[in-house]
Amino acid sequence: MDIPLKKTQHNDTELEQSVYACLAYFDIFKHPLTAEEILDFSSRKSTAGDIKMRLDTLLTQGIIVENQGYYSINESKLNPTQRIANEARASAAMDDARRYGKKIGSFPFVQAVSISGSMSKGVLHQDGDYDFFLIIKRKRIWLAKFLLKLYKVVFLGNSYEYFCINYLISDEKLEIEEKNLFTATELMTVIPVVGKQQLFADLHAANAWVSDYLPNRQWRQYEESLPTKTGISKLTQTLTDNRLGDFIDKMIMSYTIYRNRAKYEGLVDSSLFDIAFKSTADVAKVHPNNTQQYVLRSHKEKKAKYQCRS
């Protein structure tokens, strides 16, 4: 008869650290979590029971606090009122965000569209916007981005509120190069709007590494909805799905790289510039505030405070 192994103090400590680290990560966004969400975003493979035990321990020690079923680290004592208001705002706006996502999907060479950013976490701040993660046909990322930008300028007054398209990848290179907690969290929370089921399955397979950071989290379920292309969109694809299109795409990419360097290079750490403004044949990313590096650095600092207390 097998005798269950007694859980060691070392394992208990590691799980407590992962719970604290999870709360510390979302503390950067002033976003308290429920116990179910902590399980979802914990860096350790665990169960709801494991998480509940560790939460009780951390509460007893005064390291974390609980308010209306939401947990946060003690130094912040986040009030869930704002989160609840942001959730209500996101819920009311979700259909609108999906409508804009479908509109983006109607543009030439756009293969798949997902809602990303804060909306994908179920919240929308009062001054928030709709962020979208796009998968584009190979060698047409920059042409697609240009056409979307043109539409935004002409018809939406260049508003970033409903048409924030700051991350595009190629359908031939779906693996995200920067592998860390930030990118794992962003990928695992995107909400698919349009695109082939197989394309999303390929995205998941290419980024199986995310389970190293979020072993309890599952990819969102998705009922296939294909992009509906307009007549103009189809005609544009036909006219530029050739060497001319290759040339235009490369020219737009070259100009964008030049413009970004001229506009932002002095404002962003040179060692991080290529991450914040990744511009290749397979990726188009524009994050002037370099949110990824800020979040990772802040998270490391918050975790260090807990380790000093342990």
N, C-alpha and C positions, 0 to 999 in steps of 0.2 A: 504493500500500500504506500503510495507516494504521500509524503508529508509536505504541505505547502511551505515554501520558504518564507521566513519572517522578513517583512520589508525592513531594510536597513535605514538607520538614521541618515546615512549619506543620500539614499534615494529620496527620503522625505525632504531633506534640505534642497535637493535639486528641483523637486517638484514645487516647493515653496518659492524658490528663486524664479522658476518659469512663470508662476502665477503673478508674482510681483512684476516680472519683466513685461508680461502681457499688459498689466494695468499701467505700467510706466510708459509703454509704447503709446497707448491710446490717450494717456494723460497729456501728451504733447499736443493732441488735438482737442483737449478739454472734453473728453468723451468717456464718461463712466460706463462700465460694462455690467451686464447681468452674468450670473454664474454660467449660463449656457454659452454665452459669447466667450467667456474666459476659457472654457473647454475648447471651443472652436478655434481660438487663436493662441492656445498654449503651444510652446515649442517642444513640449514633452508628450509622448503618447500616453494618454491617460483616460480615465472614465469620469463620469459626472460625480460619482462617489469620491474619487480621489480629489477632485477639485474642491468639493464641499468641505472635506476634511482640512485641506490646506487653507481654505478661506477662513474657516473657524479658528485655526491656529494663528493666522496672521491678524485676525480681528482681535483675538485675546491678547496678542503681543502689542497691539496698538499701532501696527505697521500700516494697516489699511483701515478704511472705514466703509460702512454700508449705509445707504440712504434710499428708502423705498425700493429695495431689491437691486439697487445699482451699487457697484463697488468702485472705489478709487483709492489711490495711495493717500496716506494720512497727510502728507505735506500739502496736498491740494484740496482735499475734502470737497470734491466736485459736487455741486448741487445738480440733480438730474432734471430740474425744471427746464433748463435751456435745451437739453438734449431732447426731451419730450416735445417741446415746441418745434424743434428742428425736424423731428420725425414726422410730426403732423404736416409740416410744410412740404417735406419730401413726398409724403404719401399723396398729397393734393396735387403735386407737380409731376408725378411719375408718368401719367398718361401723356402729358405735354412733352416730357423728355423723350419718351418712346416715339412720339410723332416726329420730333426733330431728328431722332436717330434714323427713322425710316426715310426721312427726306435726304439725309446724308447718304443713305444706302442707294438712293436713286441716281447718284452722280456717277460719271464714267469711272470704270476700273475699281470702284469700291466693292470689295468682296464680302466684307462682314463689318458690322458695327456693334459695339458694346458700350453701355453706360459705365463710366468709371468715376474716379474722384469721390467726393463726399456722398453723392447720390447713390453710389454703389454700396455705401455703408448704411444706407437708409436715412440719411440726414441731409437737410438743405439749410444752410445758414441764411440769414435775412439778406445778406449781400452776396450769396452764393451763385454759382453758375452750373450749367450742364457740361460735364466733361465727357469726351468720347474717345474710345480706343478703337482704331480702325485697322483692318487688314486689307491691303491693296494688292492688285495684280502686279506681278514682278515687272520691274523696269518702268513703272508708271506711278510710283509714290509721289514724286514731285509734281508731275502734271496734275494728278488728282488733287493734291494739296492746293495747288495754284487755283484750280477751278473752284474749289470749295471756298478759298479765301476771297476770290473774285465775287462769288455769290454773297458772301457775308458783307463785303464792303458795299456792294451795289444795292442789295435788297434788305440788309439788316443793319445798315449804318455802322458796320464794322463792330457790332456788339459782340462781346465775349460771353454774354449772359446765357445765350441759348445754343451757341455754336462754337464751343471751345474744343478745337481739334488739334491738340498739341502732342499726340503720340500716334504715329502711323508705322506699321511694319509690313514687310513684303510677305505674300502668301508662300514664297519659296524659302523664307528664313524665319520661321516662327519662334525659334528659341530666343529668349531674352538674355542678352549677354551679361548684364549686371545681375548677379545672383546674390540676393540679400533679403533680409526680412521685409524691407520696404517694398521691393518689387514683387516678392512672393505674396504679400498682403494685397497689393493692388491687383495682381493677376487673378488671385483666387476670389476676389469679390466683384469682378466685373459682371455686369448684367447683359447677356446677349440680347440684341434687339432683332437684327436680321443677319442672315448668312447660312450657308449650308451646314448641316449637322456634322458632316465629315470634317469640315474645315475647323470647327471648334474642337472636335475630337483630336485632330492633328495638332492643334495649339496645345491642348492638354498633354498629349504624348511628348511633344517637343520640350515641354517645361515640367516634366515629372519631378525635377529637382525641388519644386516648391514644397513637396511633402517633407523635405529635410528641415524646413523651417516651420511648417504648419501641418504636423502629422495627423491631426484630428479633423482638419477641415476638408470638406468635399467640394468639388467643382459644382457650380450651380446647374440645376436641371434646365434643359432648353428644348422647347418645342419648335422645330424648324420653321422659319419664316424667311423666304427668299427675297432679296432686294428687287424692287420693281423699277426697272429702268424706263425713263421717258424716251420719247422719240429723239429728242435732241441729244440725250445721253448716248443712245445707241449709235446715232450718226457720228458723234464725236469719237466714240471708240473705234468705229470703222475707219474714220479718216486718219486716226493717229496710232492705230495698232500696226505700226510698220517702222521702218528705219527713221522716218521723219519724227515719229513719236519718241523713239530712242534719243534722238538728237535734242528734241525739246526738253525731255526729262532731264538730261544731263546738264543742259544749259541753265535750267531753273535751279537745279541743285547747286551748281557752281556759283550762281548769283546769290543764292541764299546763304551759302557758306561765307562768301565775301561780305555780305550785308551784316550778318550776325557778328562777325569778327570786328567790323568797323563800328558797330553799335554797342556791343556788349563786352568785348575782350578786356577792356580796362576795368570793367565793373565786376568781373567774375575771376576767381582764382584760376590762373593759367593751367594748373594741374587738373582742374575740374571742368574746364571749359568744354572739352570734347564729350563729357558725360551730360552736361546740362544742355548742350546744343549738338546732339549726335546727328550727323548729317552724312548718310551713306546711301548707296543704291538700295539698301534694304531697310533702313530706319530713318524716320524724320521725327525728331523730338526737339521741342523748344520749351525749356523750363528755366527762364531767366533767374528765378529765385533759388534755383538748385535745391528744391524741396527735399529730394532724396538724401543729399549729404547732410542737410540741416537736421532732418529727422533721425538719421542714423547716429549722428554725433550727439544729439540731445538724448537719445535713448541710451547710449553708452554711458553718459554722465549720470543719468537717473539710476541705472542699474548699479553703478559704482557706489552710490550712496547706500543702497541696500546691502551690498557686500561689505561695506565698512561697518555696518551695524551687526552683521552676522558673526 
